[in-house]
Amino acid sequence: MDETIYHVTTWQAWRAAEAAGRYEGSADDRRDGFIHFSARAQLVESVAKHRAGQSGLVLLSVDPAALGEALKWEPSRGGALFPHLYGTLPVGAVRRADDLPLGSDGRHVFPDLDA
């Protein structure tokens, strides 16, 4: 699968990753042993489930081809295949980083991913 994959983290964690040249993942990622990603069709539901009401977030759009064999598509919620990165995320694999603000309804407002 070569479509863009997505990860949400805090701006603070992303700025630290930019300085280090790599992103190590969230506490949950480190606990699980891999960095959690979503395909585009999974993104809104995943953010609503795992990041509901959180502010200060950034949406990372990542080139899966840049991750090599460390990226695995594995069954998760409802048997759907989700991308999991077994390793660190190189900053150079990130195509774009977009603010993911909360709207007035408390849900995240996603950027135009086709722009």
CYANA upper distance limits for C-alpha pairs under 8 A (distance plus 0.5 A):
  1 MET  CA     64 PRO  CA      8.35
  2 ASP  CA     63 ASP  CA      8.11
  2 ASP  CA     64 PRO  CA      6.53
  2 ASP  CA     65 ALA  CA      6.91
  3 GLU  CA     39 ALA  CA      8.14
  3 GLU  CA     63 ASP  CA      8.02
  3 GLU  CA     64 PRO  CA      7.65
  4 THR  CA     39 ALA  CA      7.56
  4 THR  CA     40 ARG  CA      7.82
  4 THR  CA     61 SER  CA      6.76
  4 THR  CA     62 VAL  CA      6.10
  4 THR  CA     63 ASP  CA      5.89
  4 THR  CA     64 PRO  CA      6.82
  5 ILE  CA     37 PHE  CA      6.80
  5 ILE  CA     38 SER  CA      6.22
  5 ILE  CA     39 ALA  CA      5.42
  5 ILE  CA     40 ARG  CA      7.02
  5 ILE  CA     61 SER  CA      6.44
  5 ILE  CA     62 VAL  CA      5.76
  5 ILE  CA     63 ASP  CA      7.20
  5 ILE  CA     64 PRO  CA      6.97
  5 ILE  CA     83 PRO  CA      8.00
  6 TYR  CA     37 PHE  CA      5.79
  6 TYR  CA     38 SER  CA      5.67
  6 TYR  CA     39 ALA  CA      6.81
  6 TYR  CA     40 ARG  CA      7.56
  6 TYR  CA     43 LEU  CA      7.62
  6 TYR  CA     59 LEU  CA      7.29
  6 TYR  CA     60 LEU  CA      6.02
  6 TYR  CA     61 SER  CA      5.37
  6 TYR  CA     62 VAL  CA      6.44
  7 HIS  CA     36 HIS  CA      7.28
  7 HIS  CA     37 PHE  CA      5.39
  7 HIS  CA     38 SER  CA      7.05
  7 HIS  CA     59 LEU  CA      6.48
  7 HIS  CA     60 LEU  CA      5.67
  7 HIS  CA     61 SER  CA      7.42
  7 HIS  CA     62 VAL  CA      8.26
  8 VAL  CA     47 VAL  CA      8.10
  8 VAL  CA     57 LEU  CA      7.14
  8 VAL  CA     58 VAL  CA      6.18
  8 VAL  CA     59 LEU  CA      5.20
  8 VAL  CA     60 LEU  CA      6.57
  9 THR  CA     13 ALA  CA      7.13
  9 THR  CA     14 TRP  CA      7.32
  9 THR  CA     26 SER  CA      7.77
  9 THR  CA     57 LEU  CA      6.10
  9 THR  CA     58 VAL  CA      6.08
  9 THR  CA     59 LEU  CA      7.36
  9 THR  CA     60 LEU  CA      8.34
 10 THR  CA     14 TRP  CA      6.76
 10 THR  CA     56 GLY  CA      6.23
 10 THR  CA     57 LEU  CA      4.84
 10 THR  CA     58 VAL  CA      6.20
 11 TRP  CA     15 ARG  CA      6.53
 11 TRP  CA     56 GLY  CA      6.49
 11 TRP  CA     57 LEU  CA      6.08
 11 TRP  CA     58 VAL  CA      6.08
 12 GLN  CA     16 ALA  CA      6.87
 13 ALA  CA     17 ALA  CA      6.69
 13 ALA  CA     23 TYR  CA      8.36
 14 TRP  CA     18 GLU  CA      6.64
 14 TRP  CA     23 TYR  CA      7.62
 14 TRP  CA     58 VAL  CA      8.15
 15 ARG  CA     19 ALA  CA      6.87
 16 ALA  CA     20 ALA  CA      6.74
 16 ALA  CA     23 TYR  CA      8.43
 17 ALA  CA     21 GLY  CA      6.22
 17 ALA  CA     22 ARG  CA      5.50
 17 ALA  CA     23 TYR  CA      5.16
 17 ALA  CA     24 GLU  CA      8.04
 17 ALA  CA     91 VAL  CA      7.55
 18 GLU  CA     22 ARG  CA      7.04
 18 GLU  CA     23 TYR  CA      8.14
 18 GLU  CA     91 VAL  CA      6.69
 21 GLY  CA     90 PRO  CA      6.72
 21 GLY  CA     91 VAL  CA      5.83
 21 GLY  CA     92 GLY  CA      8.27
 22 ARG  CA     88 THR  CA      6.78
 22 ARG  CA     89 LEU  CA      5.91
 22 ARG  CA     90 PRO  CA      4.89
 22 ARG  CA     91 VAL  CA      5.56
 23 TYR  CA     88 THR  CA      6.17
 23 TYR  CA     89 LEU  CA      5.42
 23 TYR  CA     90 PRO  CA      6.90
 23 TYR  CA     91 VAL  CA      7.33
 24 GLU  CA     30 ARG  CA      8.13
 24 GLU  CA     35 ILE  CA      8.37
 24 GLU  CA     87 GLY  CA      8.13
 24 GLU  CA     88 THR  CA      5.47
 24 GLU  CA     89 LEU  CA      7.06
 25 GLY  CA     29 ASP  CA      5.82
 25 GLY  CA     30 ARG  CA      6.69
 25 GLY  CA     34 PHE  CA      8.27
 25 GLY  CA     35 ILE  CA      6.06
 25 GLY  CA     88 THR  CA      7.64
 25 GLY  CA     89 LEU  CA      8.29
 26 SER  CA     30 ARG  CA      6.71
 26 SER  CA     35 ILE  CA      8.11
 27 ALA  CA     31 ARG  CA      6.60
 28 ASP  CA     32 ASP  CA      6.65
 29 ASP  CA     33 GLY  CA      6.55
 29 ASP  CA     34 PHE  CA      5.82
 29 ASP  CA     35 ILE  CA      5.30
 29 ASP  CA     36 HIS  CA      6.80
 30 ARG  CA     34 PHE  CA      6.79
 30 ARG  CA     35 ILE  CA      7.74
 33 GLY  CA     86 TYR  CA      7.27
 34 PHE  CA     84 HIS  CA      6.38
 34 PHE  CA     85 LEU  CA      5.72
 34 PHE  CA     86 TYR  CA      5.10
 34 PHE  CA     87 GLY  CA      7.02
 35 ILE  CA     84 HIS  CA      6.11
 35 ILE  CA     85 LEU  CA      5.44
 35 ILE  CA     86 TYR  CA      7.10
 35 ILE  CA     87 GLY  CA      7.90
 35 ILE  CA     88 THR  CA      8.15
 36 HIS  CA     82 PHE  CA      8.39
 36 HIS  CA     83 PRO  CA      7.20
 36 HIS  CA     84 HIS  CA      5.61
 36 HIS  CA     85 LEU  CA      7.26
 37 PHE  CA     82 PHE  CA      7.22
 37 PHE  CA     83 PRO  CA      5.73
 37 PHE  CA     84 HIS  CA      6.40
 37 PHE  CA     85 LEU  CA      8.15
 38 SER  CA     42 GLN  CA      6.02
 38 SER  CA     43 LEU  CA      5.91
 38 SER  CA     46 SER  CA      7.69
 38 SER  CA     82 PHE  CA      6.41
 38 SER  CA     83 PRO  CA      6.62
 39 ALA  CA     43 LEU  CA      6.66
 39 ALA  CA     82 PHE  CA      7.38
 39 ALA  CA     83 PRO  CA      7.66
 42 GLN  CA     46 SER  CA      6.56
 43 LEU  CA     47 VAL  CA      6.65
 44 VAL  CA     48 ALA  CA      6.66
 45 GLU  CA     49 LYS  CA      6.61
 46 SER  CA     50 HIS  CA      6.48
 46 SER  CA     51 ARG  CA      8.31
 47 VAL  CA     51 ARG  CA      5.52
 47 VAL  CA     52 ALA  CA      7.08
 47 VAL  CA    108 HIS  CA      8.42
 48 ALA  CA     52 ALA  CA      5.38
 48 ALA  CA    107 ARG  CA      7.88
 48 ALA  CA    108 HIS  CA      8.30
 52 ALA  CA    106 GLY  CA      8.49
 52 ALA  CA    107 ARG  CA      7.56
 52 ALA  CA    108 HIS  CA      8.40
 53 GLY  CA    102 LEU  CA      7.67
 53 GLY  CA    106 GLY  CA      6.49
 53 GLY  CA    107 ARG  CA      7.25
 53 GLY  CA    108 HIS  CA      8.30
 54 GLN  CA    102 LEU  CA      8.12
 55 SER  CA    100 LEU  CA      8.20
 55 SER  CA    101 PRO  CA      6.75
 55 SER  CA    102 LEU  CA      6.85
 56 GLY  CA     99 ASP  CA      8.34
 56 GLY  CA    100 LEU  CA      7.89
 56 GLY  CA    101 PRO  CA      7.51
 57 LEU  CA     99 ASP  CA      6.82
 57 LEU  CA    100 LEU  CA      5.82
 57 LEU  CA    101 PRO  CA      7.38
 58 VAL  CA     97 ALA  CA      6.74
 58 VAL  CA     98 ASP  CA      5.98
 58 VAL  CA     99 ASP  CA      5.23
 58 VAL  CA    100 LEU  CA      5.76
 59 LEU  CA     97 ALA  CA      6.08
 59 LEU  CA     98 ASP  CA      5.60
 59 LEU  CA     99 ASP  CA      6.78
 59 LEU  CA    100 LEU  CA      6.54
 60 LEU  CA     94 VAL  CA      6.87
 60 LEU  CA     95 ARG  CA      8.04
 60 LEU  CA     96 ARG  CA      6.50
 60 LEU  CA     97 ALA  CA      5.17
 60 LEU  CA     98 ASP  CA      7.13
 61 SER  CA     94 VAL  CA      6.23
 61 SER  CA     95 ARG  CA      5.97
 61 SER  CA     96 ARG  CA      5.80
 61 SER  CA     97 ALA  CA      6.89
 62 VAL  CA     93 ALA  CA      6.17
 62 VAL  CA     94 VAL  CA      4.88
 62 VAL  CA     95 ARG  CA      5.94
 62 VAL  CA     96 ARG  CA      7.84
 63 ASP  CA     67 LEU  CA      7.91
 63 ASP  CA     93 ALA  CA      5.98
 63 ASP  CA     94 VAL  CA      6.80
 63 ASP  CA     95 ARG  CA      6.91
 64 PRO  CA     68 GLY  CA      7.88
 64 PRO  CA     71 LEU  CA      7.86
 64 PRO  CA     93 ALA  CA      8.11
 66 ALA  CA     93 ALA  CA      6.02
 67 LEU  CA     71 LEU  CA      6.46
 67 LEU  CA     85 LEU  CA      8.21
 67 LEU  CA     89 LEU  CA      8.02
 67 LEU  CA     93 ALA  CA      7.64
 70 ALA  CA     85 LEU  CA      6.06
 70 ALA  CA     86 TYR  CA      5.53
 70 ALA  CA     87 GLY  CA      6.79
 71 LEU  CA     83 PRO  CA      7.04
 71 LEU  CA     84 HIS  CA      6.15
 71 LEU  CA     85 LEU  CA      4.94
 71 LEU  CA     86 TYR  CA      6.79
 72 LYS  CA     83 PRO  CA      6.16
 72 LYS  CA     84 HIS  CA      5.78
 72 LYS  CA     85 LEU  CA      6.87
 72 LYS  CA     86 TYR  CA      8.14
 73 TRP  CA     81 LEU  CA      5.98
 73 TRP  CA     82 PHE  CA      5.72
 73 TRP  CA     83 PRO  CA      4.92
 73 TRP  CA     84 HIS  CA      6.67
 74 GLU  CA     80 ALA  CA      8.27
 74 GLU  CA     81 LEU  CA      5.35
 74 GLU  CA     82 PHE  CA      5.88
 74 GLU  CA     83 PRO  CA      6.94
 74 GLU  CA     84 HIS  CA      7.54
 75 PRO  CA     79 GLY  CA      5.36
 75 PRO  CA     80 ALA  CA      5.73
 75 PRO  CA     81 LEU  CA      4.86
 75 PRO  CA     82 PHE  CA      6.71
 76 SER  CA     80 ALA  CA      6.08
 76 SER  CA     81 LEU  CA      6.60
 76 SER  CA     82 PHE  CA      6.83
 85 LEU  CA     89 LEU  CA      8.12
 89 LEU  CA     93 ALA  CA      7.64
 90 PRO  CA     94 VAL  CA      8.02
 98 ASP  CA    111 PRO  CA      7.43
 99 ASP  CA    111 PRO  CA      8.25
100 LEU  CA    108 HIS  CA      6.59
100 LEU  CA    109 VAL  CA      6.48
100 LEU  CA    110 PHE  CA      6.49
100 LEU  CA    111 PRO  CA      7.94
101 PRO  CA    108 HIS  CA      6.05
101 PRO  CA    109 VAL  CA      6.14
101 PRO  CA    110 PHE  CA      8.23
102 LEU  CA    106 GLY  CA      5.98
102 LEU  CA    107 ARG  CA      5.87
102 LEU  CA    108 HIS  CA      4.83
102 LEU  CA    109 VAL  CA      6.37
103 GLY  CA    107 ARG  CA      5.97
103 GLY  CA    108 HIS  CA      6.28
103 GLY  CA    109 VAL  CA      6.29
